[in-house]
Amino acid sequence: MEPPPPSPALEWKFSQVFGERTAGEEVQEVDIISAIEFDKSGDHLATGDRGGRVVLFERTDVKDHGSRREQEKSDYPIRHPEFRYKTEFQSHEPEFDYLKSLEIEEKINKIRWCQTANGALFLLSTNDKTIKYWKVQEKKVKRVSEVNVDPSQGNGSMGSPSTSNSRGHLPNGGCLERPSGYLSNDFSFPPGGFPSLRLPVVVASQETSLAARCRRIYAHAHDYHINSISNNSDGETFISADDLRINLWNLEISNQSFNIVDVKPANMEDLTEVITSAEFHPTHCNTLAYSSSKGSIRLIDLRQSALCDNHSKLFEEHEAPGSRSFFTEIIASISDIKFGKDGRHILSRDYMTLKLWDINMDSGPVATFQVHEYLRPRLCDLYENDSIFDKFECCLSGDGQRVATGSYSNLFRVFGCAAGSTEATTLEASKNPMRRQVQTPSRPARSLTSLTRVVRRGGAESPGLDANGNSYDFSTKLLHLAWHPTENSIACAAANSLYMYYA
């Protein structure tokens, strides 16, 4: 039986932008977005920035007409996801580690949504050292409807503050300001005191305000910078990973965690690789994957032992003989991994490529997508200006048919990963995303064996130039993006602006 033909390439359209810059406007460092995450339902979106703030957005189009499925049954036209600003809060503040004489940045490294409960939203946010568990809830605003002053007491016996003599004079001619609500000396109680205590009436109004409250702080568990946090499907635990260790936490317990992976050698001079990203399997609560700076992905099973030093599976692609150079290990380092929704595939991003792995096949990736091949002649320049160490994120569509990742000049790439697909779209984070579109993506080159379908697709391949012949701008990079869990909608960050697209 032949596989179904791949779906046609999507045509992406601009949807919304939040925090758009005007021409020539300078971006403040603290406003640059450093994390993006949709919740499981896709009805909420969170961003974190370098100033330690978390901003929440909520979907507006489903509230009008119900879910997308209900819209399909009715006569309502299908609408693309639309979001509006919901609230923001200061998640992290800059700190100073006096023992190590180190400044700890407030920058948000990662945000992960947790299960909702009783109409409240819960999420985890982390900077380099400290993870926080937040509860965001709508609360009814309470107001004083009436102050129960008994009118029978007459002539202000409740003692209104005197305004005639509110300033006390000091010997040196200065004035002593008295606090607001100060009761003057001519206040007097009625004879026999007040007959009863009369309290003001407080009522809950129809107005609501959003309150963000930090429920727990998970601190002092990482010696190195935290690069990942990931929720478990059991809804009770999560992991946090730094360069050398992965810790397992219970959401309810903030004062202890279990170290489940430790790659720190006895002698630090023997250190050859570090952990770069880690994520739980979407449905198997005992399985997680982590990537390394050597370009490998390890799958571990928490049931095997308390300290998971031995992996159950190792995924890596062996380099071609004779292709090794000074930059080989640097560009092989994986900056991000994501499980597909089905848990069968893992998507990884290194500096040059996106790779799709099947967890049942550890002989090599099932597809490789060229993202930065045109930069290979410029690796020396990229090394000198540190761009070669940029950490680009990746994401998969909810149906697993497409993958996406960012690039320079505020561009991002979308590839089709279904069998036979040649989709390779280049988009720009602007109001005209298809402006730099390459109309003729190169055909995938198939490998000789039928086991691996190595898809090598590029696009604008001329060194240092994009599809329109413009030189690439390495200072504008699109590092962070997220795919809506159920629809073809992408949110991506270009400096301090959040752009949203749909297809």
N, C-alpha and C positions, 0 to 999 in steps of 0.2 A: 504494500500500500504506500503510495507516494505521499510525502508530507504536503500539507496545504501550502499554496504559494505565499510568500511573505507579503505582509500588508504594505501598501504604498507608503512612500516617505511622507511624514507629517509636514504640514505647512504651519509654521509657528506664527502666532500673532501677539502683539503687545497687549497686555491686560492692564497693569497698574504699575505705578512707581511711588514709593514712599521715600521722602528725604531727597528729592531730586535737586541736584546742584544747578545753580545758574552759571552761565558761561563766565569763566574766570574766578569763580568763588573758590576760596581756599578751604581745603578740608581739614578740620581739626583732628588731630591724631586720636583723641578719645572717642570720636564719633564713628570711626571705621568699624564696620561690622566684622565680627570674628567667629560667629557661629549662627547657623540656621537650622531649624528643625520643625517639621510638621508633626502634629500628634497623629495617633493611629487612625482617627476618624477623618482626618484632613480638614476638620472644621476650625482648627486653631493652628497658628504658626507663631513660633518664638524666634527672636533674634537676640544675640548677645553682642556687645561691642567692647572695644579696648578700654572704655571708661568704666567697665564693670557693671553696666546697666543691662537689664533684660527687658525687651519690649515684646508685648503680646498683641497679636492681631487675631480677629475672629471673622469667620466667613459670614457673609450677609445674604448671599443669594439663596441658600437652602432654607432660611427662616421664612422666606416669602412663600415658597411653593413646595416645601417638603424636600425629600431626598431626590436624587437624580433619577432613581428607578421609578419613583412615583410620577415625576415629570414626564418620563417616557410613556407611561400609561395614559396620562392626561393630554390635554391639548396645548399645554404650556410649551413654548419653545425651549430647547435645551440651552441652558446658560452656562458659561464658563465660570469657574470659581472666582468670586470677588470677595475681597477682604477689607476690613476697616480696622483702624487703630482701636485697641481695647484698653490697654493700660501699660504702664512701665514701672519698674522699681529698681532700686540700687541693690544689686546682688552682692558685689564684692567691693571692698575698699583697698587702697594700697596699704601694704604692711611692711614691716621691717623685721627680719630675722636677726636678732642681736647676737645669737650664738654663732651664726655663720657670717655675720656682717653682710647680709644680702637683702636687697630690696625685693619684695614680692609684688609683682604687677597685679593690678585689679582686672586685667583683661580676661574676658570669658573665653575659655578654650573650647568647651563643649556644653551643649544643653540636651537633656533627654527628658521626654514626657513620661510621666508615670500614670497609673490607672486613676481615672476620675472616681470621685465618690461624693454622694449627696450634693451634686451640682457644683462641687469645688474642683478646681484644676490643681494638679500636683506636678511639679517638675524638679529635676536635678540640674544644678549648674555648677561648673567648676572653673577655678583659675589654675595656676600652676601647682598650688599646694592644698587648697581647701575646697571640699565639695559641700554644697548646701542643698537642703530639701525644702522647697517652697510650696506653700498652699495659697492659692489665689481664689478668693471667694467674694461674691456679691453680698453686701450686708445692707439692710434697710437703715436709712439715716434716721436717727432718733432726734426729735426736737422737743423743746419745752413749749407746750401749748398754752399754759397759763400759770402764772405765779400766784399761788393761793394766799394773797394778802387779805386778811379779814377786814372788810370795809368798816365794820362796827368799831374797830379800834380807833379810827379817825386820825386826824392831823399827823400822819406820818409817824405813828408810834413804832413802826418797824425800823425807824432810824435810817432815813435816806442820808447818804454821805453829804457832808457839808462842803459846799464849793467855795464859800466865802473865805475860808481860812485854810486852803489846801496846801499852801506853801509855808513851811516852817523856816524861820530865819536863823542862820548860824551866827556866832559871835563875830566872825570875820567878814560878815556882810554877804556871805553866800546864801543860797536858798536850798532847802532840803525838800526835794520832790517827794510827795507822798504817793504811795501806790494807788492805782485805780481801785475804787471800792473801799477806800480807807474810811472808817467810821470816826467821826469827830467826837470830841469830848461831850458835846451837848446831846449825845444819844442817851436816851433813858428808857428803862424798862417800865412798863405800867405797874402800878401797885399790885402786888400779889403775883407778878409774872404773867406770862402768856398762858391762857387756859389750856391750850392744846398745841401740839406741834403740827404745823401745816406745811406740807411739802409741795413743791411744784409738780404739775402733772406732765409726765414725759410720754409722748406718743411716737410710734414708728410711722414715719411718713411713707408715701408710695415711692419716694426717691430711693435709689440704691447707689452705693459707692463700692468700688472694688478695693479690697484690702489684700495686700500681699504680706504673708507672715512667714518668717523663717522657722520651720518646725524643728529641723535638726541640722547640726553642723558636724561633718565628718572630717576631722583634722588630724595632723601629726602622724600620718601613716605613710607618707611618701618622702623619701630623701631627694628624689629627682622630680623633674617637672611632669605633672600629669598630662598625658596626651589623649586619653580616652576614658569615657565612662559608658556603660551599657547596662540597660535593664534586663533582668531575666524574665522569661515568660511565666515564671511562677508568681510574679507580682510581688514577691517578698524580698528578693535579693538583687544586688547589682555588683558590677565589677568596676574597679578603677585601675588604670594602668599607667605606669611611668616608664622611663627608659629601661629599667632593670627588673621591675617587679609588677605582678598583677595581684591585687587584693580583692577578696570577696567580702561584701558587706551585707548585713541585714538592714533594711530600711528603718526598722524600729530601734536599732541599737547603734548609737553613734560613737561609743567609746571603745569598741574593739572591732577588728577585722581579721580575716584569715588570709595569710599569704599563700596563694595557690600556685604561682609561678615565680621563680627566682632565677634569673640568668646571670647574676653577679658572680664572677669568678673569685676564688680565694685571693688571687693577686690581680689587681686591676690592670696590670700591664698585659695580662692574658686576654683582656676583653676584645672580642672581635666583632660583636654585633649587639645591637640594642633593639628593644621592643618599640615599634613605631605606632601601632594601632591594635585595638582589641575589640571584639564584639561577640555577644552571646548569640547562639542559634535562635531564630525567631520562634521555634516551637519546642525544641528539645532542651529542657532546663539544665541538663547535665553536660551540654556541649558548648564549647566556645572556640573561637579562632583568634589567633594573634599573628601579626606580621612583623617582619624584622627589617633591619637596615641592609641585610644581604639579599633582599628580594624573595625571601621564602615566607610561606604561610604555614603555621602549624595548627592542627585541629587537636584539641585535648578533651578528654572525657573525665569529668569530675568524679566519676564512680571508681576510677582506677586506683587513686591514692590521694591522700590529703595534700601532698605537694606534687603537683603535676609536672615534674621535670621531664618526664617522658611523654612525647606526643603520640597520639594514636594514628595520625596521618601527617605527612609532610608534602607540601606542594611547592615545587620550585622548577624553574626552567633553566636548563644547563646552557651556558653560553657557547656559542660556536667557537671551535678551536681557532686560534690565531686572531680573534677579534678583541682580545683584552687590551685595555689602555688605562691610563691614569684615572679616567673618569668612570670606568666600568662599574665599580662598586657604588659610587655616588649616585649615578643615574639608575642603578638597580634598586635603590632603597625605596620601599613601599611607603607612601605617605598616608594611605587610607584604604580600608577594606570595608565592604558592606555585604551582608547576606542578602540574597534574593528573598522575596516574600515567602516562596515555597521552601526555603531552607536548603534547596538542592545545589544552588550555585553561589559562588563568592566572587564579587567584583573587586579587583585591586587596581590601584593607581600608582605607578612609579613615575619618574620624571618624564620619560619619553612616551609611555604607552598606558592604555587601559587593558587589563587582561580579565577574561571571564574563565572561572574554574568550575569544574563539576566535582563535587566532593566525593563522588564515587570513582573518580579517575585521577590518580595522582601522577600520571606520566607527563602531564603538561597542560597548559591552558587549552580550553576548547576554542577560544577566539582571542585574537590580539588586535587591538585597534591603535593605529599610529596617531599620536596626538602632536608630538613635538619633533618628529623626524627631521623636519626642515631646519631645526636648530642644531643638529649634530655638528656642522662645520663651525658653530659659534660657541662650543662648550667652553673654550678657554676664556672668552669674554664673560660668559655666564658665571664661571667660577670666580673670576676676579671681582665681579660686582655682587657676588653671593646669591644671584638669582637661581643658580643650580640647586640651592637648598630650599627653594620654595616648596611648600607642602600643599598640593592641590587635592581637593576632595573629589569623590565620585558618588554617583547615585544610580539606582535602577528604577525603572518604571514599575508600577504596581503589578502589571501583567507579565513582567520579566522580558518583554519584547525589545526594550531599548535601554541604553545606558547613556550617561552624560557625565561630562567633566569640564573643568574650566581651563583657560589658557591665558596668554598675555593680550594686551590691547583691549581688555574687557570682553574678550571673545569666549564663547563656550561651544562645545561640540556635542552633538547628539548622534549616536550610532544605533543602527538596527542590529540586533544580535540573534534574530530568528534565522533558521536555516535558509540559505539562499538570499538573504537580505543584502543589498548594497547601499543601504541608507547611510549617508555620512554628511551631516548638516553642520555648517558653521554659522553661529549666530552671534550677534553683538548685543551686549547689555545696554540697549538704548531704546528709544521709542520706535525705532525702525530696525527690528532684529535681523531681517533678511538682507540688510544693506550689503553685507559682505559675503553673501551666499555664493558658494561655488556650485555651479550648475552641473558639472560633470565629475562626480567622484570617481576615483580610479576603481577598477573592478577588483574584487578580492582574488588573491592568488591562493589556490587550494594546494594543500600539501598532498604528497603521494599517497599517504595512508588514509583510509576512510575513518580511522579512529579519531583523529584530531582535525577539526575544521579551523585552520589558522586563517583568520580574516585579517588582511593587512590593508587598511583603508586610510587614506590620508585626506587630501584636499589641497589647500594652498601649500605647495611643497617648496617654492622658491625660497632660498635662504634669506632670512631677515625681512621678507616681504609677505604681506598678506594677499588675499585674492585680488585686491584692487591695486596692488603695487605699492601700497603704503608701508613704510617701515614699521616694524613692531615696536611697541612701547613697553619696555620691561618694567616700568614703574607702575603701570596700571595692570593689575593681575586679578583675575576672577578665581579666587581660591575656594569660595564657599557657595554651595548650591544644594538644593533639595528638590526631590520629585514628589508631587502629591501622591498619597498612597493609593488612590483609586482612579484618578483621572490624569489625562495628559496635560499637566500643568507644572511648570518649573518656577521656583523662586531662587533668585541668585543675587549675590551681593557684589556691587561695584563700589569700592570705598565705603562711603556712608549711605549709599542709595540702595534700596531694596527694589529690584525689578521682578515683575511677575509676567509669565507668558503662558499661553494655552494653545492647543492644537486640536 
